[in-house]
Amino acid sequence: MFRLLITLFSLVAISGARVYLGELSRLQHDVRGSVYAISCSELVIERFDYDGLGPAVAAYVGTVPENRPSRTSNGADATVIFGNSRFTRFPFVRFNNATIRIRLPASYELNKINWLSIWCKTFNANFGQIAFASLSQTVQDVCNRRVFCQELRSGYDMCWNVNETGKSVQVTLCSNILPQNRFMGFGISRFPSTTSMFNADPTLCWRDSDDNWTIQDYYISAYAQCGRSGSTVLGVCMDTRYNGGTDNIALARGQEIDGVACCTFTRPLTSPDTSYDNPISLTGPQAVVWAMGPVNQGVILQHPAGFRAVPNVLVDFGNGTNADLCGKLSTEECCKDRYSTDGTDSGPTTEPTTLPACKQCRKRRARVKGRRFVFTIGSSEGRCGYEKLTNSSGGWGIAWYVDGCLIPHLKVQRGRNYIFCVLGGNDSSLPSQYHPLYLTSSSAGGYFQSRYNGMRMNETVYAGIDADDNALFTGPLVQHTDDDVIGCCTKRSRCPAGAQKYRWRPSQDTPDELYYQCATHFFLGWKISVTDRQPRNPRP
């Protein structure tokens, strides 16, 4: 965790708060590069070139008043960080258009040194250098800049600094337990002294399996996946889904350094979107919310309970009285109280990304046959839940049960009639309890939501939605519990009382594979395999 905070401090500045200092002079061995200050104790050199042929070459800094090093200069070797490597002597390898970080040694802060040199210790040769004497005011501004940091949970931290104009804040979220296709979330509570997810405005940031980063501005208007009640948008929705809502978050950078994934973004202290962006105060502690959770095909799948509400989480954006003040980002010293110096902490450093193996899951996933299927809604959690059964992230803590079995793989034949007994809810004014069944080519479903993210462009509906976009397969809500049946996949000879019955007959145009899904929520269902009807063998 100690390394997490050090990396986090660096990423705060690298992702937007860095200050250009100048270019390395080009003296020997093809050395060149652009030098930036990211804190009073750390520099970054971008577009760094060096042929790697010098012996005992170091990033050498000095405090003597000369503008360049010499044989008699008193100085110290800085630590160079390149990718996952750290060294005080450059290896015998060529650097071409590289980005390296220079961590200054103790007592050699940026406002105390006069130069940085790529220096050969064996021959006292200067390969390239930059002097700071003419940059005293710029350097002092960097060292006076205040950056605050605070732990949200073990393995998940944030840093922030307020823009010099006092109109926006830059926030960096970092985690060493963030796999791909999971998001980091952080936002402002509507109630200044109480952490509450209701009416909070989290910013969610994640990276996909191709390591591309995405950020979205959200608002929580109900404890449900985003949906509609008539013309009203309700749930955990992007601001742009609401009438008049705007996205006021700007991604500065997302990247991973030393095994720590970090996302940096800016947002206004007081947004023009006053309905769906809560203001940030600089006059005292303020309640915030945070979360981590799964993403599937760009869809946020974290149940709102994942946004931490107990105990209250308070952040003082103005002066960091409830945070570690690392105004000079002075490496280890500002964090020794909370993090051990051996690079470990007392909390967990990893989080399971897959559920334990479960033989019963395989039995429960046996293909369900029959001519009548009863669809109810129930929990998708547990060691044999949606994620274990599908090897992907599921939707919002609930899913379809068919004949008492969680998302079974159904098997049907073309030309036969099938009866669907639907008990998924029929009150569209309650989005969290309204789950129309439909059959689709989409593995995600969510027909009424997919229009907002472009997913519908590649979707074909085979049953359950009419030409006017009305849901057809609805019925009263019945929630499955483990006490409903003994065992799993119990067949019923007739529909339960109150269930709405719908007939479906796969045709020759029906594909070999499709999905039963919910039209108002993503990832609640699973596969249907369709085969041709086999003729009976004629009697002899």
ABEGO torsion letter per residue (X at the ends): XAAAAAAAAAAAAAAGABBBAEBBBBABGGBBEBBBBABAABBBBBGBBBAGABBGBBBBBBABABABBBAABBBBBBBBBBEABBBABBBBBBBBGBBBBBBBBBGABAAABABBBBBBAAAGBBAEBBBAAAAAAAAAAAAABBBBBBBABBGBBBBBBBBAAGABBBBBBBBAABBBGBBBBBBBBABAABBBABGBBBBBBBBBAAGBBBBBBBBBABBBBBBBBEABBBEBBBAAABBGBBBABBBABBBBBGGBBBBBBBBBABBABAAABBBBBAAEBBBBBBBBBBBBGGBBABBAAABBAOBBBBBBAAAGAABBBBAAGBEAAAAAAABBAAGBBABBABBBABBBBBAAAAAAABBBBEABBBBBBBBABEAABAAAAAGBBBBGGBBBBBGGBBGBBBBBBBGBBBBBBBBAEABAABAAABBBBBBBABAAEGAAAAAAAGAAAABBBABGBBAAGBBABBBBBBBBBAAABBEBGBBBABBBBGBBBBBBBBBAABBABBBBBBAABBGABBBBBBBBBBBBBBBX
